[in-house]
Amino acid sequence: MLAPLASAQEKEKKPGNPIDPGWYADPEGIVFGNEYWVFPTYSAPYDQQTHFDAFSSPDLKKWTKHEKIFDTGDIKWAKRAMWAPSIIEKGGKYYLFFAANDIQNDQQEGGIGVAVANKPQGPYKDLLGKPLIDKFHNGAQPIDGFVFHDDDGSYYFIYGGWRHCNITKLKDDFTGFIPFEGGETFKEITPKGYVEGPFVFKKDGKYYFMWSEGGWTGPDYKVAYAISDSLIGPHERIGVVLQQDPAVGTGAGHHSVIHNKKDDSWYIVYHRHPLGDKDGNHRVTCVDKLEFDEKGLIKPVKMTFEGVAASPLK
């Protein structure tokens, strides 16, 4: 009689981080309806990064894996190094932005593309038949994109590697860009210390601009942030909020943030390297609490093996 009870207790105590034992990185978390979704990079050598999986959950505890929602077979110009997806819903369709091919100059084929589907889990198809951004503007490698929907209805795209970050305004159909008032299409907004992985959320009328610093394969990868009255900035670096913990994991970074409006709870979705692992590609996706102090500053994130308590959306 005791065996089933013990088994149930062991199951209940099962750690919540990582959300899946597979190698996943650069996760973007988002809420669609009554479900949380996480869209990560499949973490592997570049020539093996040829598809995306996704994960959904009603409560941040029970996760369902959706395999190969999009791969290089669905897009003629992408060959390898598919990573850092960002997704947005508009008009009942789901638009998945992603980087591919890890281009090193303007002559190589690749950059940031966009795919579209009728459901978060796909199937996705290439929206343009070519990259959305295929050139280096202001020194920014076209990788690590994030699509942001502002309160006025405008959509912006923030992206960039190689220590440069750009912002551009998207057309309503996501097929191109709208120049800013001064005529500039790609505006550089790089904060001090920026390396890659930008993410923005808005809280109490303020823009929280976040990014990753350090090298993604090493232990010192981390997340810093700024708070501004404007999406354009200036974004003055406040400090680091997520970094390695010798007792939990190293190389914690390239994150996103999820907000459960029902109970005003906030969560950070990020990747980290398991303790003692020497393979730079061995990254796992985790979820922990994101909390603020009385001034609205982000408290340092405490990484855990337990993950977060169940937080249903309905």
C-alpha positions, 0 to 999 in steps of 0.5 A: 500500500505504501509503494503507490503513495511513495511514488506519488510523493516522489513525482510531486517533488520532481524538480521543475528546472529544466522544463525539459531534459533536452538541450535548449537555449535562448528561450522566448516565453509568451502567453497565448490565451490560457497557455504559456508557450516557450520557443527555444533554440535547439542547442547543438553544433551549428550544422545540427541546428536545423529545426525548432521545437516548442513547449506549452503549459497551462501552469508552468509545471506540466509541459507538452513538447511540440516537435519540429514545428519548423525546420530548414525543409520549410525554408529554402534559404536557411541551411544551419544555425537556426536560433533565437526565435521570437513570436507574436500573434496578430490577426489570428496568425502567429509570426515566428522570427528567427535567425539562420546561417550565422552570416559573417558579412553582407555577402553571405546568405542568411540573417533574420527571417519570419515564418507564419502559422495558424497555430502556435505549434505550426506548421509554419511556412516562410512568409517572405521567401527570403530573409527579413534582415540580411545585412549588417546595419550599424555593425549589428550581426542580424541575429537574436531578434525580439518583436515588441508590441507597444501600447499604441499598436505599433510593432518594433523589432529589436535585434543584434549581435556583435555588441550592437543593438538596433531597433526598427519599426515593422510594417503591419504585415511584417514584410518590411520596415517603416523608417523613423521620422528622421528617415533612419530605418535601423536605429542603434540603441546599444547600452553599455555592456551589451553583447546580444539577446535583447528583450523588452517588457513594459511595466507601470509605464516604464520600458525594461530593456534587457540583454545578455553579456559575456560569452554564451559558451562560458560560465560568465554569461549573464543578463543586465538591464535598464529602465527607460521612459522611451523604447528608443532610450537612452538605456542606462545600464542599472546592473546584472539580474541573472548570473551563474550560481556555483550551486545551481548552474553557470552561463545563465542568460539569453532570457525572456520574461512572462507576465501572468496578468491574472495574479500579477506574477512575473517569471524569467525564462532563460538557459543555463549550463548544468554544473560540471558540464564542459560542452558549450552547447549543453544548455537547458531551459529553466523558469524562475521567479522575477521580482521587483523592489518598491522602486520598481527595480528588478531583484537579483534572480535566484536560480533553482532546481525546483522551478516555480509554483503552479501559476494557472492562467484561468 
